[in-house]
Amino acid sequence: MKTLIKNISVINEGACQLADVFINNENIESISSVGSRAYEANNIIDGTGLHLFPGVIDDQVHFREPGLTYKGEIYTEAKAAVAGGITSYMEMPNTNPQTLTQTLLEEKYQRASEVSLANYSFFMGASNDNREEVLKTNPKIVCGIKIFMGSSTGNMLVDNRATLEAVFSEAPCIIATHCEDEATVRANLEKYKTEYGNNILPQHHPLIRNEEACYRSSSMAIELAEKHGTKLHILHISTAKETGLFRNDIPLKEKKITAEACIHHLWFSDADYLTKGNFIKWNPAVKSANDRDTILEAVLSNRIDVIATDHAPHTLEEKQKPYLEAPSGGPLVQHSFVAMLELYHHGKITLERIAEKMSHAVADLFQIKNRGYLREGYKADMVIVDLNRPWQVKKENLLYKCQWSPFEETTFRSQVVTTFVNGHAVYNNGLFDETKKGQRLLFNR
């Protein structure tokens, strides 16, 4: 397949320029000024009035397979992702069984090769007793090692200091951490149980999983990384205080300690618990408007390096339970890119910065091979967007298996028109071409 996209505004590497983009099979063969070259293409797209972005790379998703597929599965959630402009994702190990052995890890890769419409990578999970398996991780074909330094299921809460020291000192590739101090969270929860019994409300969530819990754990992770020279990536920063832990005086490629912001922490605030309730219950918690605004400032100042989702679907029935019984997490991959484009419409971020934080910087941080940029010779992972095609999120246009979204009834001004994965138009104006699947991400390490 040879595709020519004519006269489109290309958002790439800090600039916006009109260009013709020629895709030859899986790769970008040429990016040229409009009309400057003749191409033989069997698929020609008129990009007039549209914008072309590098495909979004989401470095934190939970697609629930294996074992939790009543909530979501690789096929359904990757399908929702490509409809939202995400062409590659990195999935987390807290499935059932948990991804704590190399054999289980490879089984997930095999499953994705069969069903995933987007490119994929999977984190190897760390526990208190699987050090040998963690050290077998191949950094050229696995995105990283995930450590839950805060609540998780089963054996994935790593709270043994000796285990943490060992993993940080010996890890063969980047470590990604969930940072909330478990002792602080438990003490706060007992305090609220004493006061409210079983009637704790969703708006108490950011007070239970508070700034102190986040900062204490994040600062500990950074202390360990600095001690051992570890490449550390702290996921889903949720407090203004934590942003001061990260540097913005050196380029990303020189950083050993990096950070991520998530869509829900950039969009919602604690005021939204009154209307959204458990539907915005995430760990770490959505906190104050000041936290939200300071996190965005940190993204813009390069203290925070990338934007992701922490897509973590649960059923509607589960989320409608009382606070203490309702699980944390929610679906986001179908709407993360358009949510950031909405912040562009509000004058809070530029298109170029969106491409940087959702594509370029993720590729640089994880050293992904030949993706994350619109460059000749790179894989043709790209998204065509109409910035002026308003649409409203409704149940009938949701693609998540869980069939709900915290963005329901939200009107977005921008709409994803076409998503290319490895040069293949997998999504186009609401229709899917599932004849080709995504590929395993590779890393230049």
C-alpha positions, 0 to 999 in steps of 0.5 A: 500500500502506497498512501499520499496525504496531500496538503496537510498541516504537519505537527512535528518536532516543534513546528507546524508546516503544510506538507505532502506525506508519502507512506510506502507500506509500513514506513514514511518514505517522504515528507515534502513541501506541497506539490513539490514532488510527484508520487505514485499512490494507490490511496490519496487523501486530501488533508486540506484543513486537517492536521497530522500528528505522530501517533500517541504513545501511551506509556501506562495502560491496564487492559485487564488481560489475562484474568480480568477480561470482564472489565476489558481485554487487549482487543477491545481496549486497543481498538478504543485506543486507535480510535482515540489516536493512540498507536502504541501502548505499554501495559501493566503487570497487575493482571490475573495471574500477575506478570511476575515471570518471563513466561507469563510476560511472553504469553501477553506478547503472544496474545497481543500479536494475535488481537491488538490493533495498536503496537504494544509493549508490556511491563515486567512486574516486580514483587517481594520475591521474584528478583531472579525473574526481573533480572532476566528482562531483556531491555531491547524488547521489553519497555520496563519493570513496574514496581508498585510502591503503593497499594496493589493487588496480591503480591505486587506491593513491594514494601520490603526495603531490601527488595527495593534496594536490590531491584534499583541496583540491578535493574536491566532497564528503566523502572516505572513506579506507582508511588503512594506510601502504604502506611500513610494511606492505611492510617488515613483510611482508619481515621476516616473509618473511625469518623464515618464508618462505612459512609466514607464519600468519594470526596474523601479519597484525596484526603485519604490518599493525600499529598503526604502519601504521594510525596513520601513515596516519590521522594523515597523512589528518587532517593533510591534511584540517585543512590544506585544510578537507576533510570527511574520513571515515576508514573501519574504525578498527582500533587503540586508538591511532587513536581518540585522533585524533578529537574527541567534544567537538562534535556530529557535524553540526559535525565535518569529520573523522569515523570508522567502526568495523566489526563485525569490529573490534568482535567478534573479536580476535587470539586468534580467528586460531587458530580462524578463520584467514584467515576473519577476515583483513581489511585493516586487520587484526583486532588485540588485545582491548584494541584491540577494547574501546577501539574500542567505548569510542570508539563509545560516547563519540562519538569514532567516529561510525558502525558499518559492515561493510566487507562484502568477500566472497571465495570459500571456495576463495580464503580456504582458501589459505595466508596469503600467497595468501588475499585479505583481506575477508569477508561481513558484511551479513546478520549485522552488525545482529544482531551488534550486538544481541548486544552489547546482550544482553551489556550492552555497548551500548543499543538506542538507541545501535545505532540512532544509530550504524547509522542516524541518525549515518550519515544525518547524516554523509553528509547523506542526504535523508529517511532514517536516522530514523523520522520522519513524512514520511521514507522508510519504511526500517525493520526489525522485530526479535524480540529473543528469537528465537534462531537459529544461523548455518549454511551453509544459511541464508546468502544470500551468494554466497560461501556462508561466514561468519565467524559460522558456528555462532554463535547470535544471540538476536535475529532480523530479522523484517521489513525495509521498503525505501521502505515495501515489505516486501521481507523477511518471516520468511525470504521475499522480495518482489522486486517493487520495487527500492531507490532511489538515495540523495540528499544534502542538500548 
